[in-house]
Amino acid sequence: MTEIAELAIGVGLPVFPCRADKRPACPHGFKDAAIATEAVRELWRHWPGPLIGVPTGKASGLFVLDIDPDGIDWLDMVCRGGRLNVTRVHRTRRGGFHLVYRLPKEPLPNSAGKLARGIDTRGEGGYVIWPPSEGYEVVEDSPVAALPRWLERRLRAPGQAEAEPGTTAAFAGGWRGGSRSQALERFVALSREGERNQRLFWAACRAAETGDCQLGRRLIAAARACGLGEIEARRTVESAFKMAG
């Protein structure tokens, strides 16, 4: 384990040993993380582990978007929309990605599925496995960027997640038959019970990105046509526009 300890020292961040199943090898987990050379060697000497853990939150000043394979569609959607800052990116051994950002001044906690299915976050009280651990590699070696404000607002807001990954494909299918705004209206109007509010929120976020208030009103009408109450529909659209700020 001497080699992995030396690699961990090279990370230049607080680190701690993790087992092959990603669980901490040391008794207090990420709270045992160290950055001083001898302290890191001592950790691996007492609790050897093949993976390098890095605490997120105040300990490192980092906040990480943890994108599982199920969340790749969401990642593709927001990247195509130019909504993510270029930052450091790691590929995980399951085929997902870790997008590494600076922790906001007011720290954010961990979350699971708040943004979308397959999208977790690691903030205060969390940790991630860090390259060059086996199965993890740096795919974008850019400087760590600030977390986009729209993401921070969404993570702090109570309420719903972005639409699930299948939403992107469903919307794209509707877009082929007309303009983007028509596709968004159709996308909402064809919603089934149990997905109406989620689809409306997603579509309203797209309208809010361009400041299209008229489209927002038409989306409310489309939501009413598929059975959503007017008050709920209006609140959902207003929430999306408020987040876009």
SERO-4910 file (N, C-alpha, C, O; in steps of 0.05 Angstrom, whole numbers):
BEGIN
 pado doro    nc1    nc2    nc3   cac1   cac2   cac3    cc1    cc2    cc3    oc1    oc2    oc3
  Met    A     16    -24      0      0      0      0     17     25      0      7     48      0
  Thr    A     44     22      0     61     45      0     57     62    -25     57     86    -24
  Glu    A     53     48    -48     50     62    -73     25     80    -73     26    103    -82
  Ile    A      3     69    -64    -22     84    -65    -20    108    -45    -32    129    -50
  Ala    A     -6    104    -23     -2    126     -4     13    149    -17      7    172    -13
  Glu    A     34    142    -32     49    163    -46     33    177    -67     35    201    -71
  Leu    A     16    161    -81     -2    174   -101    -22    192    -87    -29    214    -97
  Ala    A    -31    184    -63    -50    201    -48    -37    227    -40    -50    248    -40
  Ile    A    -12    226    -32      3    250    -25      3    270    -48      1    294    -45
  Gly    A      6    259    -72      8    275    -96    -18    289   -104    -18    308   -120
  Val    A    -40    281    -92    -66    293    -98    -66    323    -89    -78    340   -102
  Gly    A    -52    328    -67    -51    356    -57    -76    365    -43    -79    390    -39
  Leu    A    -93    347    -34   -117    353    -20   -118    335      5   -104    316      6
  Pro    A   -136    341     24   -139    322     46   -149    295     35   -167    294     19
  Val    A   -136    274     44   -142    247     33   -144    227     56   -134    232     78
  Phe    A   -157    204     50   -159    183     70   -163    157     54   -173    157     32
  Pro    A   -155    134     66   -157    108     51   -186     98     51   -201    100     70
  Cys    A   -193     86     28   -219     73     25   -215     44     15   -196     38      2
  Arg    A   -234     27     22   -234     -1     13   -242     -3    -16   -250     17    -28
  Ala    A   -240    -26    -27   -247    -31    -55   -277    -25    -60   -284    -18    -83
  Asp    A   -294    -28    -39   -322    -22    -42   -329      7    -38   -352     15    -36
  Lys    A   -308     24    -36   -310     53    -32   -317     62     -4   -318     86      1
  Arg    A   -320     44     14   -325     51     42   -298     60     55   -277     49     48
  Pro    A   -298     78     74   -274     87     87   -260     63    101   -274     46    114
  Ala    A   -234     62    100   -219     41    114   -212     50    142   -207     33    159
  Cys    A   -211     76    147   -203     87    173   -228     90    191   -250     93    180
  Pro    A   -225     90    217   -248     88    235   -267    112    234   -291    109    239
  His    A   -257    136    228   -274    160    228   -280    170    200   -288    193    197
  Gly    A   -275    154    180   -281    161    153   -267    186    144   -243    191    149
  Phe    A   -282    203    130   -269    228    118   -259    247    140   -243    265    134
  Lys    A   -268    243    165   -259    261    186   -230    255    193   -216    271    206
  Asp    A   -220    232    185   -191    225    189   -173    236    167   -149    232    168
  Ala    A   -184    249    147   -168    257    124   -145    275    133   -147    291    151
  Ala    A   -122    272    119    -98    287    124    -86    297     98    -92    286     77
  Ile    A    -70    318    100    -56    328     76    -26    328     80    -11    327     60
  Ala    A    -16    329    105     13    329    110     24    301    102     11    281    107
  Thr    A     47    301     90     59    277     79     60    254     99     51    232     93
  Glu    A     72    259    122     75    237    141     49    228    153     45    205    159
  Ala    A     30    247    156      3    239    166    -11    221    146    -25    203    154
  Val    A     -8    227    120    -21    210    100     -8    182    100    -23    162     99
  Arg    A     18    181    102     32    155    103     23    139    127     19    115    126
  Glu    A     20    153    150     11    140    174    -17    129    171    -23    107    181
  Leu    A    -35    143    158    -62    133    153    -61    107    138    -74     87    146
  Trp    A    -46    106    116    -45     82    100    -30     59    114    -35     35    108
  Arg    A    -12     66    132      3     46    146    -15     31    166    -14      7    169
  His    A    -33     46    178    -51     34    198    -76     22    185    -86      2    194
  Trp    A    -87     36    165   -112     27    152   -109     27    122   -120     44    108
  Pro    A    -94      7    112    -88      7     83   -114      3     67   -132    -12     74
  Gly    A   -116     18     45   -139     15     27   -130     21     -2   -112     38     -6
  Pro    A   -142      8    -22   -133     12    -49   -144     37    -63   -134     44    -85
  Leu    A   -163     51    -50   -175     75    -63   -169    100    -46   -165     98    -22
  Ile    A   -168    122    -60   -163    148    -47   -189    163    -43   -202    170    -63
  Gly    A   -196    169    -19   -219    185    -13   -212    214     -9   -191    220      4
  Val    A   -228    233    -18   -224    261    -13   -251    272     -2   -272    270    -14
  Pro    A   -250    285     22   -274    296     33   -283    320     17   -267    336      7
  Thr    A   -309    323     14   -320    347      1   -329    366     23   -328    359     47
  Gly    A   -339    390     16   -347    409     36   -324    426     46   -305    430     31
  Lys    A   -326    436     70   -306    455     81   -278    443     83   -259    458     80
  Ala    A   -276    417     87   -250    404     90   -232    408     66   -208    412     69
  Ser    A   -244    408     42   -228    411     18   -236    436      2   -221    444    -16
  Gly    A   -259    448      8   -269    470     -8   -281    462    -34   -284    478    -52
  Leu    A   -290    436    -36   -300    426    -61   -329    417    -59   -339    410    -37
  Phe    A   -343    418    -81   -370    409    -84   -371    393   -110   -362    402   -130
  Val    A   -382    369   -109   -381    351   -132   -409    342   -141   -425    334   -125
  Leu    A   -413    345   -167   -437    332   -180   -429    304   -187   -411    299   -202
  Asp    A   -444    285   -176   -438    256   -180   -459    246   -201   -482    241   -194
  Ile    A   -450    242   -226   -467    235   -248   -465    205   -253   -445    195   -263
  Asp    A   -486    190   -245   -487    161   -252   -494    157   -281   -503    176   -294
  Pro    A   -490    133   -292   -498    128   -320   -527    136   -326   -533    145   -348
  Asp    A   -545    133   -306   -573    140   -310   -576    171   -314   -597    180   -324
  Gly    A   -556    186   -305   -559    215   -307   -544    227   -331   -543    252   -333
  Ile    A   -533    211   -349   -518    221   -371   -536    238   -390   -526    258   -400
  Asp    A   -561    231   -394   -579    246   -411   -582    275   -400   -582    294   -415
  Trp    A   -585    277   -373   -588    303   -361   -563    319   -365   -564    343   -372
  Leu    A   -540    306   -361   -514    320   -365   -512    330   -394   -503    353   -399
  Asp    A   -519    313   -413   -518    321   -441   -536    345   -447   -529    363   -461
  Met    A   -560    344   -435   -580    365   -439   -569    392   -429   -570    412   -444
  Val    A   -558    393   -405   -549    419   -394   -523    428   -408   -518    452   -410
  Cys    A   -506    409   -416   -482    416   -431   -489    429   -458   -477    449   -466
  Arg    A   -508    417   -472   -515    427   -498   -528    455   -495   -527    471   -514
  Gly    A   -540    460   -472   -552    486   -467   -532    506   -457   -539    529   -452
  Gly    A   -507    498   -455   -486    517   -445   -490    526   -417   -483    548   -409
  Arg    A   -501    508   -400   -509    516   -373   -489    507   -352   -493    512   -328
  Leu    A   -467    494   -360   -447    485   -340   -420    499   -346   -412    500   -369
  Asn    A   -407    509   -326   -381    520   -329   -360    498   -334   -363    476   -324
  Val    A   -341    504   -351   -319    484   -355   -304    481   -329   -295    501   -317
  Thr    A   -300    457   -320   -287    452   -294   -273    425   -296   -273    412   -316
  Arg    A   -261    417   -274   -247    391   -272   -268    369   -273   -289    370   -259
  Val    A   -263    348   -288   -282    325   -291   -266    299   -288   -245    295   -300
  His    A   -277    280   -272   -266    254   -270   -286    233   -280   -310    237   -277
  Arg    A   -276    212   -293   -293    190   -301   -292    169   -278   -271    164   -268
  Thr    A   -315    158   -271   -316    138   -249   -315    110   -261   -319    106   -285
  Arg    A   -311     91   -243   -308     64   -253   -334     51   -263   -334     31   -276
  Arg    A   -357     63   -256   -383     54   -266   -391     67   -292   -412     61   -303
  Gly    A   -374     85   -302   -380     98   -327   -394    124   -324   -404    136   -344
  Gly    A   -395    134   -300   -406    161   -295   -385    182   -294   -362    178   -303
  Phe    A   -392    205   -283   -373    227   -281   -375    242   -254   -397    243   -243
  His    A   -353    253   -245   -353    271   -223   -345    299   -234   -323    302   -245
  Leu    A   -363    318   -231   -357    346   -239   -350    361   -214   -366    364   -196
  Val    A   -325    371   -213   -314    382   -188   -316    413   -189   -306    426   -208
  Tyr    A   -330    424   -169   -333    453   -168   -324    464   -140   -320    448   -122
  Arg    A   -320    490   -139   -314    502   -113   -339    502    -96   -361    507   -106
  Leu    A   -335    498    -71   -358    499    -52   -368    527    -49   -351    546    -46
  Pro    A   -394    532    -51   -404    559    -47   -398    570    -19   -392    554     -1
  Lys    A   -400    596    -16   -394    608     10   -411    597     31   -402    592     54
  Glu    A   -437    593     25   -455    580     44   -456    551     35   -469    544     15
  Pro    A   -442    533     50   -439    505     41   -466    491     35   -486    497     48
  Leu    A   -465    473     16   -488    456      9   -483    428     20   -460    419     20
  Pro    A   -504    414     29   -500    387     38   -501    367     15   -503    375     -8
  Asn    A   -499    342     21   -503    321      1   -532    320     -7   -550    329      7
  Ser    A   -537    310    -31   -564    305    -40   -565    281    -58   -545    274    -70
  Ala    A   -589    269    -60   -593    246    -78   -617    251    -95   -640    252    -85
  Gly    A   -613    254   -121   -636    256   -140   -651    283   -139   -672    285   -151
  Lys    A   -640    303   -126   -654    329   -124   -654    343   -151   -674    356   -158
  Leu    A   -633    340   -166   -632    352   -193   -645    335   -214   -660    346   -231
  Ala    A   -641    309   -213   -653    290   -232   -645    262   -223   -627    259   -206
  Arg    A   -659    243   -233   -651    215   -227   -623    210   -237   -616    217   -260
  Gly    A   -607    197   -220   -579    191   -228   -560    214   -223   -537    212   -230
  Ile    A   -570    236   -211   -553    259   -205   -552    263   -175   -572    272   -163
  Asp    A   -530    257   -162   -526    262   -133   -506    284   -130   -492    291   -149
  Thr    A   -505    295   -106   -484    316   -101   -469    308    -76   -480    296    -58
  Arg    A   -444    317    -74   -428    312    -51   -417    339    -41   -401    352    -54
  Gly    A   -427    347    -18   -419    373     -6   -410    369     22   -395    350     28
  Glu    A   -420    386     40   -412    383     69   -421    356     80   -445    349     78
  Gly    A   -402    342     92   -409    316    103   -406    293     83   -415    271     89
  Gly    A   -394    298     60   -391    277     40   -362    272     32   -344    285     42
  Tyr    A   -358    254     13   -332    249      2   -335    235    -25   -356    225    -32
  Val    A   -314    235    -41   -313    221    -67   -287    206    -69   -267    213    -55
  Ile    A   -287    186    -87   -262    173    -93   -247    189   -115   -260    199   -133
  Trp    A   -221    192   -112   -206    210   -128   -185    196   -145   -173    177   -135
  Pro    A   -181    204   -170   -159    193   -186   -132    199   -172   -130    219   -158
  Pro    A   -112    182   -176   -111    159   -195   -120    133   -183   -108    112   -189
  Ser    A   -140    133   -165   -151    107   -156   -159     90   -180   -167    101   -200
  Glu    A   -157     64   -177   -163     46   -199   -192     50   -208   -210     49   -192
  Gly    A   -195     54   -235   -222     57   -246   -230     86   -248   -252     92   -259
  Tyr    A   -214    104   -237   -221    133   -238   -199    148   -253   -175    144   -249
  Glu    A   -208    165   -272   -188    180   -287   -197    209   -292   -221    214   -293
  Val    A   -178    226   -295   -184    254   -302   -189    256   -332   -172    249   -348
  Val    A   -213    266   -339   -220    269   -368   -220    299   -376   -221    305   -400
  Glu    A   -221    316   -356   -219    345   -362   -203    358   -339   -212    360   -317
  Asp    A   -179    366   -346   -160    376   -326   -161    407   -324   -140    419   -319
  Ser    A   -184    418   -327   -187    447   -324   -187    455   -295   -192    439   -277
  Pro    A   -181    481   -289   -183    490   -261   -211    487   -250   -231    488   -265
  Val    A   -213    482   -224   -239    478   -211   -254    505   -212   -244    526   -203
  Ala    A   -278    504   -224   -294    528   -228   -315    532   -206   -319    515   -190
  Ala    A   -326    556   -206   -348    561   -187   -373    546   -196   -378    541   -219
  Leu    A   -388    537   -176   -413    523   -182   -433    543   -195   -437    565   -184
  Pro    A   -445    536   -218   -464    554   -231   -486    563   -212   -496    547   -196
  Arg    A   -493    588   -213   -513    599   -194   -540    585   -197   -553    581   -177
  Trp    A   -548    579   -222   -574    566   -225   -575    539   -212   -596    531   -202
  Leu    A   -552    525   -211   -551    499   -198   -553    503   -167   -567    488   -153
  Glu    A   -538    523   -158   -539    528   -129   -567    535   -120   -577    526    -99
  Arg    A   -581    552   -136   -609    560   -129   -627    535   -129   -643    532   -111
  Arg    A   -624    518   -148   -641    495   -150   -636    476   -127   -655    463   -116
  Leu    A   -611    473   -119   -604    455    -97   -614    466    -70   -620    450    -52
  Arg    A   -615    492    -68   -624    504    -42   -655    505    -41   -666    507    -19
  Ala    A   -668    504    -64   -697    507    -65   -711    481    -56   -703    459    -64
  Pro    A   -732    484    -40   -748    460    -34   -764    452    -59   -767    469    -77
  Gly    A   -772    428    -61   -790    420    -83   -777    400   -101   -762    383    -93
  Gln    A   -784    403   -127   -780    381   -145   -753    380   -159   -739    400   -160
  Ala    A   -748    357   -170   -723    353   -186   -729    360   -215   -752    364   -223
  Glu    A   -708    362   -230   -711    364   -259   -725    339   -269   -726    319   -254
  Ala    A   -735    340   -293   -748    316   -304   -728    294   -307   -704    299   -309
  Glu    A   -737    269   -307   -720    246   -309   -707    244   -336   -717    257   -355
  Pro    A   -685    229   -339   -671    228   -364   -687    222   -388   -682    233   -410
  Gly    A   -708    205   -386   -725    199   -409   -739    223   -420   -748    223   -443
  Thr    A   -742    243   -404   -755    268   -412   -742    280   -436   -755    290   -455
  Thr    A   -715    280   -437   -700    292   -458   -707    279   -485   -712    293   -505
  Ala    A   -707    252   -485   -713    238   -510   -742    243   -518   -748    247   -542
  Ala    A   -760    244   -499   -789    248   -505   -792    276   -517   -808    279   -536
  Phe    A   -779    296   -506   -781    323   -516   -769    325   -544   -780    337   -562
  Ala    A   -746    312   -548   -733    313   -574   -751    301   -595   -752    311   -618
  Gly    A   -765    280   -588   -784    268   -608   -806    287   -615   -814    288   -638
  Gly    A   -816    303   -596   -837    322   -601   -827    346   -617   -842    357   -633
  Trp    A   -801    353   -614   -790    376   -627   -788    372   -657   -789    391   -673
  Arg    A   -784    347   -666   -780    342   -694   -805    350   -711   -802    355   -735
  Gly    A   -828    352   -698   -852    358   -713   -859    387   -714   -881    394   -722
  Gly    A   -842    405   -705   -849    434   -705   -828    450   -691   -805    440   -687
  Ser    A   -835    474   -683   -816    492   -670   -811    482   -641   -825    465   -631
  Arg    A   -790    493   -629   -783    486   -602   -806    493   -583   -813    477   -566
  Ser    A   -818    517   -586   -839    525   -568   -864    507   -571   -877    499   -551
  Gln    A   -870    499   -596   -893    481   -601   -887    454   -589   -905    441   -577
  Ala    A   -862    445   -591   -855    419   -580   -857    419   -549   -866    400   -538
  Leu    A   -850    441   -537   -853    443   -508   -882    443   -499   -889    429   -480
  Glu    A   -899    457   -514   -928    456   -508   -939    428   -511   -954    418   -494
  Arg    A   -931    415   -533   -941    388   -538   -931    368   -517   -945    350   -508
  Phe    A   -906    372   -509   -893    356   -489   -909    357   -463   -912    336   -450
  Val    A   -918    380   -455   -934    384   -431   -962    373   -435   -973    359   -418
  Ala    A   -974    379   -457  -1002    371   -462  -1006    341   -463  -1027    331   -456
  Leu    A   -985    326   -471   -987    297   -473   -978    283   -447   -976    259   -447
  Ser    A   -974    298   -426   -966    287   -400   -987    268   -389  -1011    273   -392
  Arg    A   -978    247   -376   -997    229   -363   -998    235   -333   -980    248   -323
  Glu    A  -1018    225   -320  -1021    229   -291   -996    218   -277   -987    196   -284
  Gly    A   -986    233   -259   -962    225   -244   -936    237   -255   -915    237   -242
  Glu    A   -938    249   -279   -914    261   -291   -920    290   -300   -902    304   -310
  Arg    A   -945    299   -297   -953    325   -308   -937    348   -296   -927    365   -310
  Asn    A   -935    349   -269   -922    371   -256   -892    371   -263   -880    392   -268
  Gln    A   -880    348   -263   -851    346   -269   -845    355   -298   -826    370   -302
  Arg    A   -862    346   -317   -858    355   -345   -862    385   -348   -847    398   -362
  Leu    A   -882    395   -335   -888    424   -336   -864    440   -325   -856    459   -337
  Phe    A   -853    431   -303   -831    445   -291   -807    445   -309   -793    465   -313
  Trp    A   -801    422   -321   -778    420   -340   -783    438   -364   -764    453   -371
  Ala    A   -806    438   -376   -812    455   -399   -811    484   -391   -801    501   -407
  Ala    A   -821    491   -368   -821    519   -359   -792    529   -355   -786    552   -359
  Cys    A   -775    511   -345   -746    518   -342   -734    525   -369   -718    544   -371
  Arg    A   -742    510   -390   -731    516   -417   -742    543   -426   -727    558   -439
  Ala    A   -767    548   -421   -778    574   -429   -765    597   -414   -759    618   -425
  Ala    A   -760    592   -388   -748    613   -371   -720    620   -380   -710    642   -376
  Glu    A   -706    600   -391   -678    605   -400   -677    627   -421   -657    641   -423
  Thr    A   -698    630   -437   -698    650   -458   -717    674   -451   -720    692   -466
  Gly    A   -728    673   -426   -745    694   -417   -771    696   -432   -783    718   -434
  Asp    A   -781    674   -443   -805    674   -459   -830    671   -442   -840    649   -437
  Cys    A   -840    694   -432   -863    694   -414   -888    685   -428   -905    672   -416
  Gln    A   -891    691   -453   -915    683   -468   -916    652   -470   -937    640   -467
  Leu    A   -892    640   -475   -891    611   -476   -899    600   -448   -912    579   -446
  Gly    A   -890    613   -427   -897    604   -400   -927    603   -396   -937    585   -384
  Arg    A   -941    624   -407   -970    624   -404   -983    602   -421  -1003    590   -412
  Arg    A   -971    596   -444   -982    575   -461   -977    547   -448   -993    529   -451
  Leu    A   -955    545   -434   -950    520   -420   -970    515   -397   -978    492   -392
  Ile    A   -979    536   -384  -1000    534   -364  -1025    523   -377  -1038    505   -366
  Ala    A  -1032    534   -400  -1056    525   -414  -1053    496   -423  -1072    480   -421
  Ala    A  -1029    488   -431  -1024    460   -439  -1027    441   -416  -1037    419   -418
  Ala    A  -1017    450   -392  -1019    434   -368  -1048    431   -360  -1056    409   -351
  Arg    A  -1064    452   -362  -1092    450   -355  -1106    431   -374  -1125    416   -366
  Ala    A  -1098    430   -399  -1110    413   -419  -1106    383   -412  -1122    366   -420
  Cys    A  -1084    377   -399  -1079    349   -392  -1088    342   -363  -1082    321   -353
  Gly    A  -1101    361   -350  -1114    355   -325  -1102    367   -300  -1111    362   -278
  Leu    A  -1080    383   -303  -1068    396   -280  -1084    421   -272  -1093    436   -290
  Gly    A  -1088    425   -247  -1103    448   -238  -1089    474   -244  -1064    475   -245
  Glu    A  -1104    496   -249  -1092    521   -257  -1074    533   -236  -1052    542   -243
  Ile    A  -1082    532   -211  -1065    543   -190  -1038    529   -188  -1017    541   -186
  Glu    A  -1040    502   -189  -1015    486   -187   -997    491   -212   -973    494   -209
  Ala    A  -1010    492   -235   -994    497   -260   -981    525   -259   -958    527   -266
  Arg    A   -996    544   -250   -985    572   -249   -961    573   -229   -941    586   -235
  Arg    A   -965    560   -206   -943    560   -186   -918    547   -197   -896    555   -191
  Thr    A   -922    525   -211   -899    510   -222   -884    527   -242   -859    528   -241
  Val    A   -898    540   -260   -885    557   -280   -871    581   -267   -849    588   -274
  Glu    A   -885    593   -247   -873    616   -233   -847    608   -219   -828    623   -218
  Ser    A   -847    583   -207   -824    573   -194   -800    570   -213   -778    577   -206
  Ala    A   -806    560   -237   -785    556   -257   -773    583   -265   -749    586   -268
  Phe    A   -790    603   -270   -780    629   -278   -765    643   -256   -746    658   -260
  Lys    A   -774    638   -231   -760    651   -208   -732    639   -205   -713    654   -199
  Met    A   -729    613   -209   -703    600   -207   -684    610   -229   -660    613   -224
  Ala    A   -695    615   -252   -678    625   -275   -669    653   -269   -648    662   -280
  Gly    A   -684    667   -252   -677    693   -242   -666    713   -260   -660    735   -253
***
